[in-house]
Amino acid sequence: MTSRTVLPLAAIAIMALGGTRTTPRGSETPPGFADSLSSSTAVFMRPGLLYIGHITLDYVSVLDPGTTQLVGRIKSGGGACCVDLVPTAAHGYIANYKSNDVTVFDRMTGKTIAAVPAGDHPSHLALTRDSKFLLIGHEGNDGLWFLDTRTNQITKKLPEGTGILCRCDSRKKIYQSQIFVPYIFVIDPETQTIAKRIHVGGRPLDLAITPDQKHLYIANFDLNEIEEIDTDTDSVVARIPHVGNARGIAITNDGSFGYVTNVTSSTVTVVGLGSREIVKVIPVGTMPTSIAFRNDGKYAYVSCQGNASVFVIDAQTQEIVRSIVVDSNPIQVQVR
């Protein structure tokens, strides 16, 4: 395949930030934010923890979303990005952008089980509904890979498929945004093939699905808009004008609002999904990348690479309630 040099997701941090950490105004350092892993048994088995990947470091930070205190760190390869956990087993996976592998770790202890070579810049992960396979997306020259979670071996490689993955279990498919081409791919997880290509234009980055799984929303960096896709027809049904370069997106538990991070303007835009209009713009830290809601939907967490922080937004008031200093270059925040 042709070599690609534009890496709009992970490489931004590596090129622009180095390892600098600064403290944003009003931020707090959680007690116990130390360098060692927690010694508590089965600490990472608790549901609903906040996992933070650091693109220039070799570990994932894990926070308690209730107290926002550090639970521990999970050792990974270089450039930890995305995390996924096997719900029926005691292990999980970390995609490592810089070391080109996937870490398999024990959720009981946080220790590494294996490091699986995973191609050029693995950055995004998604387990199939039955957890038998892990899909690995890249931000490099490799496409979409499949890892058998029973053997931790790569069993299939598709030459296409780069970008973030989103499951749609009710339709038995997985969507993937293509960060180098203006398409969303529809993946059939049973046949492990690309079932359809949806043209959206621009540069689609993050994507999120509504709780009823009827609509998929795309954060389009180049077009400054949000695309709405009908998951029955797999077609674009609406384009919502947006302010700033959309990078990450998450949807409230009731499906009413989409929260979109704008990496260049350091804001989060709140979009009314029913009205298809912007209802609020919230200033956050520098270079906000990803966003995730707590399991109960009360708070959203925004990773801000530029000042090594996570901002917490109250979903009811749509206001910042606190910011948390974390380690350098938090590129991805996930609730698992």
C-alpha atoms as one frame of an Amber mdcrd trajectory, in Angstrom:
protein
   0.000   0.000   0.000   1.022   3.621  -0.450   2.676   5.158   2.605   0.517
   7.678   4.443   1.907  10.644   6.311  -1.203  12.469   7.563  -2.116  11.069
  10.978  -4.877  13.296  12.315  -5.634  11.362  15.494  -2.626   9.965  17.339
   0.323  11.712  15.750  -0.924  15.205  16.592   0.244  14.715  20.152   3.603
  13.235  19.242   4.487  16.005  16.795   3.065  18.974  18.649   3.377  18.345
  22.344   6.296  16.191  23.343   5.944  15.315  27.014   5.025  18.663  28.548
   2.498  18.720  31.357   0.932  21.917  32.618  -1.761  22.613  35.177  -4.966
  24.276  33.884  -6.630  26.936  35.983  -8.911  25.428  38.615  -7.530  21.912
  38.154  -6.937  19.367  40.866  -4.405  16.601  41.259  -6.204  13.522  42.627
  -4.736  12.104  45.837  -2.682   8.976  45.239  -1.649   9.872  41.688   1.642
   8.009  42.108   3.915   6.084  39.767   3.147   2.553  40.936   0.243   0.286
  40.128  -2.371  -0.216  42.792  -1.727  -3.286  44.915  -5.409  -4.066  45.364
  -6.503  -7.436  44.013  -8.844  -7.374  41.007  -8.792  -3.577  40.980  -9.456
  -3.374  37.237 -12.363  -5.823  37.303 -14.764  -3.133  38.521 -17.199  -1.964
  35.818 -17.469   1.671  34.791 -13.856   2.734  35.350 -12.294   5.562  33.371
  -9.402   4.433  31.136  -7.016   7.100  29.791  -4.524   6.284  27.028  -1.355
   8.406  26.847   0.011   8.567  23.301   3.588   9.457  24.342   3.786   7.116
  27.353   3.773   3.356  27.929   0.783   2.888  30.189  -2.922   3.540  30.621
  -4.160   5.499  33.653  -7.321   4.215  35.312  -9.535   6.562  37.364 -12.597
   6.036  39.506 -15.230   8.258  37.810 -17.063   8.721  41.088 -14.128  10.101
  43.066 -11.925  11.016  40.034  -8.988   9.523  41.946  -6.363   7.309  40.383
  -7.096   3.598  40.717  -3.841   2.495  39.100  -1.838   2.278  35.899  -1.699
  -0.581  33.424   1.646  -1.135  31.714   1.453  -1.219  27.907   3.653  -0.807
  24.880   4.665   2.607  23.586   1.922   5.074  22.738  -1.078   3.595  24.531
  -4.286   4.564  22.732  -7.443   2.491  22.901  -8.607  -0.030  25.532 -11.171
  -2.814  25.332 -12.146  -5.382  27.932 -13.493  -8.903  27.513 -16.688  -8.938
  29.637 -16.710 -12.714  29.978 -13.041 -13.053  30.960 -10.442 -11.461  33.194
  -8.327  -9.831  30.539  -8.278  -6.776  28.312  -6.414  -5.205  25.390  -4.496
  -1.984  24.724  -3.585  -0.684  21.248  -0.063   0.757  21.202   0.503   3.315
  18.450   4.286   3.682  18.801   5.382   0.107  19.526   3.087  -1.378  16.849
   1.555  -4.028  19.056  -1.426  -4.843  21.249  -0.943  -5.481  24.956  -2.996
  -8.274  26.517  -3.314  -7.620  30.247  -4.741  -9.376  33.293  -7.562  -7.327
  34.832  -7.045  -9.026  38.192  -3.484  -7.743  38.543  -2.929  -5.231  35.732
   0.075  -7.259  34.563   0.925  -8.008  30.931  -0.060 -11.437  29.599   1.276
 -10.964  26.075   2.338  -8.375  23.509   0.924  -9.214  20.076   2.590  -7.620
  16.992  -0.250  -5.704  15.352   0.990  -3.842  12.282   1.637  -0.183  11.517
   0.299   2.151  14.253  -2.594   0.174  15.801  -4.872   2.760  17.397  -8.450
   1.516  17.690 -10.062  -1.643  19.049 -13.509  -3.226  19.112 -14.563  -6.630
  20.349 -17.252  -8.514  18.495 -20.514  -9.001  20.378 -19.567 -12.552  21.386
 -16.028 -11.374  22.325 -14.470 -14.092  20.177 -12.598 -11.620  17.993 -10.935
  -8.266  18.513 -10.938  -5.876  15.554  -7.789  -3.735  15.294  -7.872  -0.487
  13.332  -4.717   1.383  12.356  -3.478   4.870  11.562  -0.780   3.654   9.227
  -0.278   1.431   6.204  -2.162  -1.582   7.521  -5.899  -2.080   7.269  -8.316
  -3.893   9.567  -6.971  -6.896  11.469  -8.796  -9.609  13.422  -7.381 -11.174
  16.591  -8.784 -14.414  18.025  -9.271 -13.687  21.741  -9.048 -17.389  22.621
  -5.511 -17.712  21.242  -4.421 -14.059  21.027  -3.326 -14.688  17.449  -3.993
 -12.547  14.381  -6.206 -14.660  12.126  -7.176 -12.278   9.314  -5.930  -9.046
   7.744  -7.998  -6.804   5.486  -5.891  -4.404   3.371  -8.420  -1.595   3.957
  -9.933  -0.133   7.091  -8.217   2.624   9.085  -9.875   4.484  11.919 -12.216
   4.315  14.901 -14.648   1.409  15.326 -18.229   1.419  16.643 -20.449  -1.627
  17.202 -24.094  -1.812  16.187 -25.176  -5.082  17.780 -28.857  -4.819  16.885
 -27.934  -4.782  13.185 -25.039  -7.244  13.598 -22.430  -4.922  12.132 -19.524
  -2.680  13.061 -18.881   0.768  11.614 -15.432   2.196  10.982 -14.550   5.764
  10.045 -11.832   6.020   7.411  -9.423   8.773   8.390  -7.598   8.747   5.036
 -10.577   8.491   2.689 -14.063  10.105   2.896 -15.973   6.937   3.753 -17.534
   4.999   6.608 -17.047   1.253   6.227 -19.727  -1.205   7.330 -18.028  -4.350
   8.629 -19.736  -7.741   8.809 -18.159  -9.302  11.928 -19.356 -12.810  11.043
 -17.792 -12.963   7.581 -15.026 -10.496   8.560 -15.530  -8.507   5.380 -16.363
  -4.959   4.344 -20.078  -5.146   3.564 -20.571  -1.558   2.392 -18.866   1.802
   1.953 -20.815   4.950   2.848 -19.513   8.134   1.244 -19.588  11.071   3.657
 -16.907  13.387   2.257 -14.212  15.231   4.156 -12.276  13.438   6.872 -14.525
  11.380   9.174 -12.918  10.829  12.570 -14.878   9.698  15.614 -18.343   8.140
  15.527 -21.059   7.365  18.073 -24.331   5.476  17.983 -27.616   6.355  19.679
 -28.843   4.133  22.545 -31.555   2.640  20.306 -28.868   2.050  17.632 -31.036
   3.588  14.926 -28.678   6.444  14.097 -24.918   6.830  13.817 -23.261  10.249
  14.099 -19.904  11.145  12.568 -17.498  13.888  13.651 -16.135  15.229  10.337
 -12.896  17.164  10.848 -12.529  18.675   7.382 -16.154  19.560   6.657 -16.870
  21.108  10.086 -20.094  19.157  10.313 -21.735  16.138  11.904 -23.213  13.504
   9.606 -26.236  11.472  10.654 -26.487   7.949   9.250 -29.591   5.753   9.311
 -28.379   2.320  10.441 -31.214   0.521   8.629 -30.343   1.919   5.210 -26.691
   2.828   5.903 -27.165   6.166   4.204 -26.512   9.777   5.227 -29.853  11.350
   6.171 -28.661  14.694   7.569 -25.644  16.978   7.789 -25.480  19.198  10.860
 -23.322  22.353  10.485 -20.706  22.549  13.191 -18.299  25.089  14.642 -14.633
  24.088  14.644 -12.824  20.951  13.572 -14.813  18.050  15.032 -12.581  15.368
  16.555 -14.460  13.255  19.132 -18.138  12.579  19.737 -20.307  10.970  22.424
 -24.080  10.770  22.859 -26.071  11.235  26.060 -27.814   8.216  27.568 -31.243
   9.448  26.491 -30.084  10.066  22.924 -31.016  13.763  23.026 -27.603  15.385
  22.633 -24.283  14.803  20.970 -21.162  16.227  22.611 -18.390  17.011  20.117
 -14.766  17.910  20.895 -13.128  20.602  18.759  -9.398  20.015  18.843  -8.361
  23.358  17.294 -10.697  25.677  19.219 -10.436  23.921  22.617 -14.203  23.635
  23.028 -16.969  21.061  23.260 -20.072  21.661  21.151 -23.413  20.359  22.395
 -25.683  19.415  19.475 -29.421  18.781  19.835 -29.914  15.592  17.840 -33.662
  16.111  17.494 -33.425  19.713  16.315 -30.101  19.138  14.539 -28.865  22.433
  15.910 -26.024  23.596  18.144 -27.358  24.422  21.605 -24.141  25.309  23.433
 -20.375  25.697  23.091 -18.361  24.853  26.223 -14.722  26.020  26.618 -12.451
  23.233  27.918  -8.712  22.553  28.020  -6.240  22.730  25.155  -6.604  20.219
  22.310  -9.648  18.208  23.452  -9.577  14.872  21.667 -12.018  12.271  22.958
 -15.090  12.308  25.173 -17.034   9.643  27.069 -20.012   9.569  29.399 -20.118
   7.877  32.778 -22.283   4.752  32.765 -25.142   6.542  34.541 -24.926   9.385
  32.011 -24.568  12.133  34.613 -21.122  13.343  33.573 -19.015  13.551  30.433
 -15.222  13.293  30.549 -13.066  15.145  28.005  -9.397  14.301  27.441  -7.370
  17.461  26.716  -3.928  16.678  25.345  -2.547  20.188  25.350  -2.589  20.685
  29.121  -2.649  17.059  30.316  -6.096  17.214  31.846  -9.554  15.671  31.868
 -12.486  18.080  32.071 -15.733  16.926  33.667 -19.058  18.220  32.278 -22.378
  17.926  34.097 -24.778  16.505  31.490 -27.807  18.157  33.089 -26.454  21.706
  33.352 -23.997  21.375  30.443 -21.377  23.135  32.581 -17.801  22.287  33.586
 -17.775  21.065  37.187 -14.055  20.310  37.547 -10.816  19.542  35.768  -8.354
  16.836  36.699  -4.606  16.921  36.068  -3.432  13.637  34.529  -0.223  12.434
  32.923   1.089  13.742  29.596  -0.822  13.577  26.330  -4.136  11.910  27.250
  -5.380  11.061  23.757  -8.269   8.761  24.589 -10.731   8.571  27.470 -13.055
   5.571  27.731 -15.513   4.233  30.291 -15.353   0.451  30.489
